[in-house]
Amino acid sequence: MAKLSAKEIIDSLKEMSLLEIKEVVDLMKEEFGVDPSAVAVAAAPAQASNTNEGPSTVDVVLASAGANKIAVIKIIKEVTGLGLGDSKAIADNGGVVKEKVAADEANELKAKFEEAGATIELK
């Protein structure tokens, strides 16, 4: 059997119906034990990681409330919408204040907390 080039395979797929293409995908799963759609999904994040930019979202983590704990509790309450008890628990024990925040917003929050005397980490 003659070896087909990748272009020839793609050209033949263009001539197939969606049902026929699904059958080809199913046969590839059986024959090679690989899901072609999983390979395509796995390749996309690899391409995205080639950019040299920082992460697009970060977690804002309270490491220490510092000396002015009341001001920090107020900021936590304002930022998260949590009640007083939950905000105090974060101030006492540390932890994630806000998850998956845009880097710009995270830097603003960090500055706000540090102004109140807290120690913040962006992860």
C-alpha positions in Angstrom: 0.0 0.0 0.0 1.3 3.4 -0.9 2.0 5.9 1.9 -0.3 8.9 1.9 0.9 12.3 2.8 -0.8 14.4 5.5 -2.2 16.7 2.8 -3.7 13.7 0.9 -5.3 12.5 4.1 -6.8 15.9 4.8 -8.1 16.2 1.3 -9.8 12.8 1.6 -11.4 13.9 4.9 -12.8 17.0 3.2 -14.7 14.8 0.9 -16.3 12.8 3.8 -19.5 13.4 5.7 -19.3 14.1 9.5 -20.5 10.5 10.1 -17.7 9.1 8.0 -15.1 11.2 9.8 -16.5 10.0 13.1 -16.0 6.4 12.0 -12.4 7.2 11.0 -11.8 8.7 14.5 -13.3 5.7 16.1 -11.1 3.4 14.1 -8.1 5.4 15.0 -9.0 5.0 18.7 -9.3 1.2 18.3 -6.2 0.8 16.1 -3.8 3.1 17.9 -5.4 3.5 21.3 -5.2 7.2 20.9 -8.1 9.7 20.9 -7.2 12.2 18.1 -9.4 14.9 19.7 -7.5 14.6 23.0 -4.2 15.1 21.1 -5.6 18.3 19.6 -6.8 19.6 23.0 -3.4 18.8 24.6 -1.5 20.6 21.8 -3.4 23.9 22.3 -2.1 24.6 25.9 1.4 23.7 24.8 1.3 26.4 22.2 -0.1 28.9 24.7 2.8 28.2 27.1 5.3 29.4 24.5 4.4 33.0 25.2 6.8 34.8 27.6 4.0 36.8 29.3 3.2 36.2 32.9 0.0 34.3 33.9 -3.2 36.0 32.8 -4.9 35.2 36.2 -3.5 34.8 39.6 -4.7 34.0 43.1 -4.5 36.7 45.8 -3.3 35.0 49.0 -3.1 36.7 52.4 0.1 35.6 54.1 -0.2 37.8 57.1 -2.7 40.4 58.3 -0.1 42.5 60.0 -0.6 44.8 62.9 -3.8 46.5 61.6 -6.0 43.4 61.4 -9.3 45.4 61.5 -8.4 47.3 58.4 -7.4 44.1 56.6 -10.7 42.4 57.7 -12.6 45.4 56.2 -10.7 45.1 52.9 -11.3 41.3 52.8 -15.0 41.9 53.4 -15.2 44.6 50.7 -13.3 42.5 48.1 -14.9 39.2 48.7 -18.4 40.0 49.8 -18.0 37.6 52.7 -19.5 38.2 56.1 -17.5 39.6 59.1 -16.9 36.1 60.6 -15.5 34.6 57.4 -13.4 37.7 56.7 -12.0 37.6 60.2 -11.1 33.9 59.7 -9.1 34.7 56.6 -7.4 37.5 58.4 -6.5 35.3 61.3 -5.4 32.2 59.4 -4.4 33.6 56.0 -5.3 32.0 52.8 -6.8 32.7 49.4 -8.7 36.0 49.4 -9.7 35.9 45.7 -9.1 33.3 43.0 -8.3 33.7 39.3 -8.0 37.5 39.3 -6.6 39.4 36.3 -3.0 40.3 36.9 -3.8 44.1 36.9 -6.6 43.7 39.4 -4.4 41.5 41.6 -1.7 44.1 41.7 -4.2 46.7 42.7 -5.6 44.5 45.5 -2.0 43.7 46.7 -1.3 47.4 46.9 -4.5 48.0 48.8 -3.7 45.3 51.4 -0.1 46.3 51.8 -1.2 49.9 52.5 -3.2 48.4 55.4 -0.1 46.5 56.6 -0.9 43.0 55.3 1.5 40.7 53.4 0.0 39.4 50.1 1.3 36.8 47.7 0.2 36.5 44.1 0.3 32.9 43.0 
